[in-house]
Amino acid sequence: MIPHTPLYDSITGDAPSGGSAPALNLAPTPVEANIPALNQTAPTTQTATSAVKEPFYKSFINADGTLNHKALDNLPEHHTSLKNTLARQKTFDDVLTVMANQQTLAGKKGLAPLPANAAPEVIAERKALLDSINGVPKDPKDYGIAKPENIANELWNEALAKGAAEIAHKYSASPQMLKDLVALQTAELQKQVAAQADYEKNFFATQQKNLEATLRNENIPLTKAQEMAERGAMRLGLDMNNPEHQTLMKNSNVFLMAMRHAMTTSEDKFVSGTSSTNATNNPLELARDMIHNKSNPLYEALTNGSHPQNGIAKARYQSTMVEAGKRGMK
């Protein structure tokens, strides 16, 4: 038989005869207070105390942009390698500056020169990267190098332009770079052409002045000199329809040489008047007439050493005597 105790009587409702079960003070214990009654509905949500530390970034940046280094103690595990770097920065702007510098450095290191013994596939990969960065066309001809409109055809070297495009493509040069080089070369070429034109203009102007001064001193009309010079030039084998030969004749020395050649080999007189002798087919007689006949157009020039045409007269006389010698005349 179970002895009656106050706890037993309270639970079963039994009590000794003539009495009632004493009321028990069953106040919940601290543990029981935290256990919901079985007949109560559990709340739909329940907040559990998290063991994760508060995110570091909530308190890392102060309102004025300075950094709270104590917050770095709450860095997540995958960011702990950054703790020392972040701890050296005083403001958030410092952090951004470090990031920018690291990006620049990474770019520089990424484009460092390849070793001399780099594998072909590595070289090809690097070129593909540079081509992508610089916008290099797939084929050198796609650089689109063409003769500038302000350059004469004879000054444009198509083979050189093609070779330049191939070299630019080999070394991953950008199209703009090659375009700028062509523009630079074109501008320099134009300067050289202009300088050459100025030089020729000044040169031939000086030659013309020298020629006119010589003809005045020798009392030879310019039109007559021009006629004799062209005749002498043709006898020397020049083609007066050839532009190069025409340019050559603009040189005063060449012009005078051709003119004097015509004078010494022609029976025509370079000054007005005719010889009093009719023996023009006899070079010996002609030479003698020059130095003895005062009416001979060459007499005064030949016998007067200070005469402006003395040199020409002597040349004519000497060539005539040479011709006489060839014919055996004495």
CYANA upper distance limits for C-alpha pairs under 8 A (distance plus 0.5 A):
  4 HIS  CA      8 TYR  CA      6.62
  4 HIS  CA      9 ASP  CA      6.84
  4 HIS  CA     15 ALA  CA      8.36
  5 THR  CA      9 ASP  CA      6.52
  6 PRO  CA     10 SER  CA      6.50
  6 PRO  CA     21 ALA  CA      7.35
  6 PRO  CA     22 PRO  CA      6.99
  6 PRO  CA     24 LEU  CA      8.33
  7 LEU  CA     11 ILE  CA      6.82
  7 LEU  CA     24 LEU  CA      7.88
  8 TYR  CA     12 THR  CA      6.58
  8 TYR  CA     13 GLY  CA      8.50
  8 TYR  CA     14 ASP  CA      8.37
  9 ASP  CA     13 GLY  CA      5.70
  9 ASP  CA     14 ASP  CA      5.25
  9 ASP  CA     15 ALA  CA      6.08
  9 ASP  CA     21 ALA  CA      6.15
  9 ASP  CA     22 PRO  CA      8.35
 10 SER  CA     14 ASP  CA      7.70
 10 SER  CA     21 ALA  CA      6.11
 10 SER  CA     22 PRO  CA      7.26
 10 SER  CA     23 ALA  CA      7.43
 10 SER  CA     24 LEU  CA      7.58
 13 GLY  CA     21 ALA  CA      7.04
 14 ASP  CA     20 SER  CA      8.22
 14 ASP  CA     21 ALA  CA      7.13
 15 ALA  CA     19 GLY  CA      6.73
 15 ALA  CA     20 SER  CA      5.77
 15 ALA  CA     21 ALA  CA      5.51
 16 PRO  CA     20 SER  CA      7.47
 16 PRO  CA     21 ALA  CA      8.33
 28 PRO  CA     32 GLU  CA      6.00
 28 PRO  CA     33 ALA  CA      6.15
 29 THR  CA     33 ALA  CA      6.48
 30 PRO  CA     34 ASN  CA      7.43
 31 VAL  CA     35 ILE  CA      7.49
 32 GLU  CA     36 PRO  CA      8.50
 36 PRO  CA     40 GLN  CA      7.20
 36 PRO  CA     42 ALA  CA      7.98
 53 LYS  CA     74 ASN  CA      6.98
 54 GLU  CA     58 LYS  CA      8.29
 54 GLU  CA     74 ASN  CA      7.55
 55 PRO  CA     74 ASN  CA      7.03
 55 PRO  CA     75 LEU  CA      7.95
 56 PHE  CA     60 PHE  CA      6.47
 56 PHE  CA     71 ALA  CA      5.52
 56 PHE  CA     72 LEU  CA      6.68
 56 PHE  CA     73 ASP  CA      8.05
 56 PHE  CA     74 ASN  CA      5.51
 56 PHE  CA     75 LEU  CA      6.24
 57 TYR  CA     61 ILE  CA      7.41
 57 TYR  CA     71 ALA  CA      7.69
 59 SER  CA     68 ASN  CA      7.19
 59 SER  CA     71 ALA  CA      6.58
 60 PHE  CA     67 LEU  CA      6.09
 60 PHE  CA     68 ASN  CA      5.32
 60 PHE  CA     69 HIS  CA      7.24
 60 PHE  CA     70 LYS  CA      8.26
 60 PHE  CA     71 ALA  CA      5.76
 60 PHE  CA     72 LEU  CA      7.76
 61 ILE  CA     65 GLY  CA      6.40
 61 ILE  CA     66 THR  CA      6.52
 61 ILE  CA     67 LEU  CA      5.33
 61 ILE  CA     68 ASN  CA      6.65
 61 ILE  CA     92 PHE  CA      7.49
 62 ASN  CA     66 THR  CA      5.85
 62 ASN  CA     67 LEU  CA      6.39
 62 ASN  CA     68 ASN  CA      7.15
 65 GLY  CA     91 THR  CA      6.09
 65 GLY  CA     92 PHE  CA      6.16
 65 GLY  CA     93 ASP  CA      8.04
 66 THR  CA     90 LYS  CA      6.41
 66 THR  CA     91 THR  CA      4.67
 66 THR  CA     92 PHE  CA      6.74
 67 LEU  CA     89 GLN  CA      8.08
 67 LEU  CA     90 LYS  CA      6.29
 67 LEU  CA     91 THR  CA      5.81
 67 LEU  CA     92 PHE  CA      7.04
 68 ASN  CA     72 LEU  CA      8.29
 69 HIS  CA     73 ASP  CA      8.41
 69 HIS  CA     87 ALA  CA      6.54
 71 ALA  CA     75 LEU  CA      7.91
 72 LEU  CA     83 LYS  CA      6.95
 72 LEU  CA     87 ALA  CA      8.22
 75 LEU  CA     79 HIS  CA      6.60
 75 LEU  CA     80 THR  CA      6.45
 75 LEU  CA     83 LYS  CA      8.12
 76 PRO  CA     80 THR  CA      6.94
 79 HIS  CA     83 LYS  CA      7.76
 82 LEU  CA     86 LEU  CA      6.57
 83 LYS  CA     87 ALA  CA      6.43
 84 ASN  CA     88 ARG  CA      7.02
 85 THR  CA     89 GLN  CA      7.62
 86 LEU  CA     95 VAL  CA      7.56
 89 GLN  CA     94 ASP  CA      6.09
 89 GLN  CA     95 VAL  CA      6.71
 90 LYS  CA     94 ASP  CA      7.03
 91 THR  CA     95 VAL  CA      7.32
 92 PHE  CA     96 LEU  CA      7.04
 93 ASP  CA     97 THR  CA      6.71
 94 ASP  CA     98 VAL  CA      6.75
 95 VAL  CA     99 MET  CA      6.85
 96 LEU  CA    100 ALA  CA      6.75
 97 THR  CA    101 ASN  CA      6.71
 98 VAL  CA    102 GLN  CA      6.60
 99 MET  CA    103 GLN  CA      6.73
100 ALA  CA    104 THR  CA      6.82
101 ASN  CA    105 LEU  CA      6.60
102 GLN  CA    106 ALA  CA      6.46
103 GLN  CA    107 GLY  CA      6.69
104 THR  CA    108 LYS  CA      6.76
105 LEU  CA    109 LYS  CA      6.62
106 ALA  CA    110 GLY  CA      6.44
107 GLY  CA    111 LEU  CA      6.92
108 LYS  CA    112 ALA  CA      6.78
114 LEU  CA    118 ALA  CA      6.79
114 LEU  CA    123 ILE  CA      8.14
118 ALA  CA    122 VAL  CA      6.82
118 ALA  CA    123 ILE  CA      7.06
119 ALA  CA    123 ILE  CA      6.89
120 PRO  CA    124 ALA  CA      6.59
121 GLU  CA    125 GLU  CA      6.58
122 VAL  CA    126 ARG  CA      6.67
123 ILE  CA    127 LYS  CA      6.71
124 ALA  CA    128 ALA  CA      6.66
125 GLU  CA    129 LEU  CA      6.81
126 ARG  CA    130 LEU  CA      6.77
127 LYS  CA    131 ASP  CA      6.39
127 LYS  CA    171 TYR  CA      8.41
127 LYS  CA    172 SER  CA      7.30
128 ALA  CA    132 SER  CA      6.64
129 LEU  CA    133 ILE  CA      6.78
130 LEU  CA    134 ASN  CA      6.51
130 LEU  CA    172 SER  CA      6.59
131 ASP  CA    135 GLY  CA      6.12
131 ASP  CA    136 VAL  CA      5.25
131 ASP  CA    137 PRO  CA      8.21
131 ASP  CA    172 SER  CA      5.90
131 ASP  CA    173 ALA  CA      8.33
131 ASP  CA    174 SER  CA      8.42
132 SER  CA    136 VAL  CA      7.20
134 ASN  CA    172 SER  CA      7.49
134 ASN  CA    173 ALA  CA      7.21
134 ASN  CA    174 SER  CA      5.34
134 ASN  CA    175 PRO  CA      8.37
135 GLY  CA    174 SER  CA      6.41
135 GLY  CA    175 PRO  CA      7.67
136 VAL  CA    169 HIS  CA      7.39
136 VAL  CA    172 SER  CA      6.56
136 VAL  CA    173 ALA  CA      7.09
136 VAL  CA    174 SER  CA      5.94
136 VAL  CA    175 PRO  CA      6.99
137 PRO  CA    142 ASP  CA      6.42
137 PRO  CA    143 TYR  CA      7.09
137 PRO  CA    169 HIS  CA      8.20
137 PRO  CA    175 PRO  CA      8.30
138 LYS  CA    142 ASP  CA      7.77
139 ASP  CA    143 TYR  CA      8.20
139 ASP  CA    169 HIS  CA      8.10
140 PRO  CA    162 LYS  CA      8.45
140 PRO  CA    165 ALA  CA      5.86
140 PRO  CA    166 GLU  CA      5.84
140 PRO  CA    168 ALA  CA      8.27
140 PRO  CA    169 HIS  CA      6.18
141 LYS  CA    145 ILE  CA      8.05
141 LYS  CA    162 LYS  CA      7.92
141 LYS  CA    165 ALA  CA      7.41
141 LYS  CA    166 GLU  CA      8.48
143 TYR  CA    165 ALA  CA      7.23
143 TYR  CA    175 PRO  CA      6.35
143 TYR  CA    178 LEU  CA      8.35
145 ILE  CA    161 ALA  CA      7.33
145 ILE  CA    162 LYS  CA      8.39
145 ILE  CA    165 ALA  CA      8.06
145 ILE  CA    179 LYS  CA      7.97
145 ILE  CA    182 VAL  CA      8.46
146 ALA  CA    161 ALA  CA      8.45
147 LYS  CA    151 ILE  CA      7.55
147 LYS  CA    153 ASN  CA      8.46
147 LYS  CA    156 TRP  CA      6.91
147 LYS  CA    158 GLU  CA      8.45
148 PRO  CA    186 THR  CA      8.09
151 ILE  CA    155 LEU  CA      7.10
151 ILE  CA    156 TRP  CA      7.49
151 ILE  CA    186 THR  CA      7.98
151 ILE  CA    190 GLN  CA      8.04
152 ALA  CA    156 TRP  CA      7.32
157 ASN  CA    161 ALA  CA      6.87
158 GLU  CA    162 LYS  CA      6.71
159 ALA  CA    163 GLY  CA      6.71
160 LEU  CA    164 ALA  CA      6.62
161 ALA  CA    165 ALA  CA      6.84
162 LYS  CA    166 GLU  CA      6.88
163 GLY  CA    167 ILE  CA      6.79
164 ALA  CA    168 ALA  CA      6.62
165 ALA  CA    169 HIS  CA      6.61
165 ALA  CA    178 LEU  CA      8.11
166 GLU  CA    170 LYS  CA      6.66
167 ILE  CA    171 TYR  CA      6.93
168 ALA  CA    172 SER  CA      6.56
168 ALA  CA    173 ALA  CA      5.43
168 ALA  CA    174 SER  CA      8.24
168 ALA  CA    178 LEU  CA      7.63
169 HIS  CA    173 ALA  CA      6.51
173 ALA  CA    177 MET  CA      6.96
173 ALA  CA    178 LEU  CA      7.56
174 SER  CA    178 LEU  CA      7.15
175 PRO  CA    179 LYS  CA      6.61
176 GLN  CA    180 ASP  CA      6.59
177 MET  CA    181 LEU  CA      6.81
178 LEU  CA    182 VAL  CA      6.73
179 LYS  CA    183 ALA  CA      6.73
180 ASP  CA    184 LEU  CA      6.61
181 LEU  CA    185 GLN  CA      6.64
182 VAL  CA    186 THR  CA      6.52
183 ALA  CA    187 ALA  CA      6.65
184 LEU  CA    188 GLU  CA      6.72
185 GLN  CA    189 LEU  CA      6.54
186 THR  CA    190 GLN  CA      6.67
187 ALA  CA    191 LYS  CA      6.87
188 GLU  CA    192 GLN  CA      6.85
189 LEU  CA    193 VAL  CA      6.70
190 GLN  CA    194 ALA  CA      6.63
191 LYS  CA    195 ALA  CA      6.55
192 GLN  CA    196 GLN  CA      6.57
193 VAL  CA    197 ALA  CA      6.67
194 ALA  CA    198 ASP  CA      6.73
195 ALA  CA    199 TYR  CA      6.66
196 GLN  CA    200 GLU  CA      6.68
197 ALA  CA    201 LYS  CA      6.61
198 ASP  CA    202 ASN  CA      6.68
199 TYR  CA    203 PHE  CA      6.42
200 GLU  CA    204 PHE  CA      6.51
201 LYS  CA    205 ALA  CA      6.60
202 ASN  CA    206 THR  CA      6.71
203 PHE  CA    207 GLN  CA      6.75
204 PHE  CA    208 GLN  CA      6.54
204 PHE  CA    250 LYS  CA      6.89
204 PHE  CA    251 ASN  CA      7.40
205 ALA  CA    209 LYS  CA      6.86
206 THR  CA    210 ASN  CA      6.74
207 GLN  CA    211 LEU  CA      6.63
207 GLN  CA    250 LYS  CA      7.48
207 GLN  CA    251 ASN  CA      6.29
207 GLN  CA    252 SER  CA      5.65
208 GLN  CA    212 GLU  CA      6.64
208 GLN  CA    250 LYS  CA      7.86
208 GLN  CA    251 ASN  CA      8.34
208 GLN  CA    252 SER  CA      7.08
209 LYS  CA    213 ALA  CA      6.66
210 ASN  CA    214 THR  CA      6.76
210 ASN  CA    252 SER  CA      7.17
211 LEU  CA    215 LEU  CA      6.74
211 LEU  CA    252 SER  CA      5.74
211 LEU  CA    253 ASN  CA      8.49
211 LEU  CA    256 LEU  CA      8.19
212 GLU  CA    216 ARG  CA      6.65
212 GLU  CA    222 LEU  CA      7.90
213 ALA  CA    217 ASN  CA      6.78
214 THR  CA    218 GLU  CA      6.78
215 LEU  CA    219 ASN  CA      6.32
215 LEU  CA    220 ILE  CA      5.61
215 LEU  CA    221 PRO  CA      7.35
215 LEU  CA    222 LEU  CA      7.37
215 LEU  CA    225 ALA  CA      8.27
216 ARG  CA    220 ILE  CA      6.86
216 ARG  CA    221 PRO  CA      8.14
217 ASN  CA    308 PRO  CA      6.08
217 ASN  CA    309 GLN  CA      8.37
218 GLU  CA    308 PRO  CA      5.06
218 GLU  CA    309 GLN  CA      5.36
219 ASN  CA    308 PRO  CA      7.79
219 ASN  CA    309 GLN  CA      7.94
220 ILE  CA    224 LYS  CA      7.46
220 ILE  CA    225 ALA  CA      6.93
220 ILE  CA    270 PHE  CA      8.26
220 ILE  CA    271 VAL  CA      8.01
221 PRO  CA    225 ALA  CA      6.60
222 LEU  CA    226 GLN  CA      6.51
223 THR  CA    227 GLU  CA      6.81
224 LYS  CA    228 MET  CA      6.79
224 LYS  CA    270 PHE  CA      8.09
225 ALA  CA    229 ALA  CA      6.44
225 ALA  CA    259 MET  CA      6.87
226 GLN  CA    230 GLU  CA      6.72
226 GLN  CA    259 MET  CA      8.03
227 GLU  CA    231 ARG  CA      6.82
228 MET  CA    232 GLY  CA      6.52
228 MET  CA    258 ALA  CA      7.97
228 MET  CA    259 MET  CA      5.45
228 MET  CA    260 ARG  CA      8.30
228 MET  CA    262 ALA  CA      6.19
228 MET  CA    263 MET  CA      7.54
229 ALA  CA    233 ALA  CA      6.44
229 ALA  CA    255 PHE  CA      6.37
229 ALA  CA    256 LEU  CA      7.36
229 ALA  CA    257 MET  CA      8.21
229 ALA  CA    258 ALA  CA      5.25
229 ALA  CA    259 MET  CA      4.18
229 ALA  CA    260 ARG  CA      7.91
229 ALA  CA    261 HIS  CA      8.45
229 ALA  CA    262 ALA  CA      7.22
230 GLU  CA    234 MET  CA      6.72
230 GLU  CA    240 MET  CA      7.76
230 GLU  CA    258 ALA  CA      7.56
230 GLU  CA    259 MET  CA      7.75
231 ARG  CA    235 ARG  CA      6.87
231 ARG  CA    258 ALA  CA      8.06
231 ARG  CA    259 MET  CA      7.99
231 ARG  CA    262 ALA  CA      6.62
232 GLY  CA    236 LEU  CA      6.73
232 GLY  CA    258 ALA  CA      5.00
232 GLY  CA    259 MET  CA      6.08
232 GLY  CA    260 ARG  CA      7.90
232 GLY  CA    261 HIS  CA      5.89
232 GLY  CA    262 ALA  CA      4.75
232 GLY  CA    263 MET  CA      8.41
233 ALA  CA    237 GLY  CA      6.94
233 ALA  CA    238 LEU  CA      5.82
233 ALA  CA    239 ASP  CA      8.23
233 ALA  CA    240 MET  CA      8.31
233 ALA  CA    258 ALA  CA      5.49
233 ALA  CA    259 MET  CA      8.10
233 ALA  CA    262 ALA  CA      8.49
234 MET  CA    238 LEU  CA      5.38
234 MET  CA    239 ASP  CA      6.74
234 MET  CA    240 MET  CA      7.74
235 ARG  CA    262 ALA  CA      8.31
236 LEU  CA    258 ALA  CA      8.07
238 LEU  CA    245 HIS  CA      6.85
239 ASP  CA    245 HIS  CA      6.80
240 MET  CA    245 HIS  CA      6.60
240 MET  CA    246 GLN  CA      6.36
241 ASN  CA    245 HIS  CA      8.07
241 ASN  CA    246 GLN  CA      7.67
242 ASN  CA    246 GLN  CA      6.70
243 PRO  CA    247 THR  CA      6.69
244 GLU  CA    248 LEU  CA      6.76
245 HIS  CA    249 MET  CA      6.80
246 GLN  CA    250 LYS  CA      7.30
247 THR  CA    251 ASN  CA      8.04
248 LEU  CA    254 VAL  CA      7.51
249 MET  CA    254 VAL  CA      6.25
249 MET  CA    255 PHE  CA      5.73
250 LYS  CA    254 VAL  CA      8.03
250 LYS  CA    255 PHE  CA      7.26
251 ASN  CA    255 PHE  CA      6.66
252 SER  CA    256 LEU  CA      6.59
253 ASN  CA    257 MET  CA      6.58
254 VAL  CA    258 ALA  CA      6.70
255 PHE  CA    259 MET  CA      6.65
256 LEU  CA    260 ARG  CA      6.51
257 MET  CA    261 HIS  CA      6.58
258 ALA  CA    262 ALA  CA      6.83
259 MET  CA    263 MET  CA      6.84
260 ARG  CA    264 THR  CA      6.64
260 ARG  CA    312 ILE  CA      7.43
261 HIS  CA    265 THR  CA      6.68
262 ALA  CA    266 SER  CA      6.19
263 MET  CA    267 GLU  CA      8.44
263 MET  CA    268 ASP  CA      8.04
263 MET  CA    269 LYS  CA      8.02
263 MET  CA    270 PHE  CA      7.22
263 MET  CA    312 ILE  CA      8.45
263 MET  CA    316 ARG  CA      7.32
264 THR  CA    315 ALA  CA      7.00
264 THR  CA    316 ARG  CA      5.03
264 THR  CA    317 TYR  CA      8.45
264 THR  CA    319 SER  CA      6.60
264 THR  CA    320 THR  CA      8.09
265 THR  CA    316 ARG  CA      8.28
265 THR  CA    319 SER  CA      7.94
267 GLU  CA    280 THR  CA      8.20
269 LYS  CA    273 GLY  CA      8.16
269 LYS  CA    274 THR  CA      7.88
269 LYS  CA    297 PRO  CA      8.24
271 VAL  CA    297 PRO  CA      7.28
272 SER  CA    297 PRO  CA      7.94
273 GLY  CA    296 ASN  CA      8.32
273 GLY  CA    297 PRO  CA      6.71
274 THR  CA    296 ASN  CA      7.27
274 THR  CA    297 PRO  CA      7.27
275 SER  CA    289 ASP  CA      8.31
275 SER  CA    295 SER  CA      7.22
275 SER  CA    296 ASN  CA      5.38
275 SER  CA    297 PRO  CA      7.33
276 SER  CA    293 ASN  CA      8.12
276 SER  CA    295 SER  CA      7.26
276 SER  CA    296 ASN  CA      7.22
277 THR  CA    286 LEU  CA      8.24
277 THR  CA    289 ASP  CA      7.57
279 ALA  CA    285 GLU  CA      6.70
279 ALA  CA    286 LEU  CA      7.07
280 THR  CA    285 GLU  CA      7.90
280 THR  CA    286 LEU  CA      6.37
281 ASN  CA    286 LEU  CA      8.37
282 ASN  CA    286 LEU  CA      6.64
282 ASN  CA    324 ALA  CA      8.10
283 PRO  CA    287 ALA  CA      6.58
283 PRO  CA    320 THR  CA      5.98
283 PRO  CA    321 MET  CA      7.17
283 PRO  CA    323 GLU  CA      6.90
283 PRO  CA    324 ALA  CA      5.69
284 LEU  CA    288 ARG  CA      6.76
284 LEU  CA    320 THR  CA      7.53
284 LEU  CA    321 MET  CA      6.73
284 LEU  CA    324 ALA  CA      5.75
284 LEU  CA    329 MET  CA      7.07
284 LEU  CA    330 LYS  CA      7.78
285 GLU  CA    289 ASP  CA      6.55
286 LEU  CA    290 MET  CA      6.87
286 LEU  CA    320 THR  CA      7.89
287 ALA  CA    291 ILE  CA      7.42
287 ALA  CA    317 TYR  CA      6.24
287 ALA  CA    320 THR  CA      6.52
287 ALA  CA    321 MET  CA      6.88
288 ARG  CA    292 HIS  CA      6.58
288 ARG  CA    293 ASN  CA      8.41
289 ASP  CA    293 ASN  CA      5.55
289 ASP  CA    296 ASN  CA      7.30
290 MET  CA    294 LYS  CA      8.40
290 MET  CA    296 ASN  CA      6.32
290 MET  CA    297 PRO  CA      8.25
290 MET  CA    298 LEU  CA      6.23
290 MET  CA    299 TYR  CA      5.60
290 MET  CA    302 LEU  CA      7.93
290 MET  CA    317 TYR  CA      7.78
291 ILE  CA    298 LEU  CA      8.38
291 ILE  CA    299 TYR  CA      5.98
291 ILE  CA    302 LEU  CA      7.39
291 ILE  CA    303 THR  CA      7.37
292 HIS  CA    299 TYR  CA      7.69
293 ASN  CA    299 TYR  CA      7.02
294 LYS  CA    299 TYR  CA      6.03
294 LYS  CA    300 GLU  CA      7.58
295 SER  CA    299 TYR  CA      7.50
296 ASN  CA    300 GLU  CA      8.48
297 PRO  CA    301 ALA  CA      8.40
298 LEU  CA    302 LEU  CA      6.26
298 LEU  CA    313 ALA  CA      6.41
299 TYR  CA    303 THR  CA      6.55
300 GLU  CA    304 ASN  CA      6.28
300 GLU  CA    307 HIS  CA      8.09
301 ALA  CA    305 GLY  CA      7.82
301 ALA  CA    307 HIS  CA      5.86
301 ALA  CA    308 PRO  CA      7.86
301 ALA  CA    309 GLN  CA      5.98
301 ALA  CA    310 ASN  CA      5.17
301 ALA  CA    313 ALA  CA      6.47
302 LEU  CA    307 HIS  CA      8.47
302 LEU  CA    309 GLN  CA      8.35
302 LEU  CA    310 ASN  CA      5.83
302 LEU  CA    311 GLY  CA      8.40
302 LEU  CA    313 ALA  CA      5.66
302 LEU  CA    314 LYS  CA      6.35
303 THR  CA    310 ASN  CA      8.22
304 ASN  CA    310 ASN  CA      7.23
305 GLY  CA    310 ASN  CA      6.37
306 SER  CA    310 ASN  CA      7.42
309 GLN  CA    313 ALA  CA      6.64
310 ASN  CA    314 LYS  CA      6.61
311 GLY  CA    315 ALA  CA      6.72
312 ILE  CA    316 ARG  CA      6.70
313 ALA  CA    317 TYR  CA      6.62
314 LYS  CA    318 GLN  CA      6.54
315 ALA  CA    319 SER  CA      6.63
316 ARG  CA    320 THR  CA      6.64
317 TYR  CA    321 MET  CA      6.78
318 GLN  CA    322 VAL  CA      6.68
319 SER  CA    323 GLU  CA      6.74
320 THR  CA    324 ALA  CA      6.77
321 MET  CA    325 GLY  CA      6.64
322 VAL  CA    326 LYS  CA      6.79
323 GLU  CA    327 ARG  CA      6.99
324 ALA  CA    328 GLY  CA      6.83
324 ALA  CA    329 MET  CA      5.69
324 ALA  CA    330 LYS  CA      7.88
325 GLY  CA    329 MET  CA      6.02
325 GLY  CA    330 LYS  CA      7.52
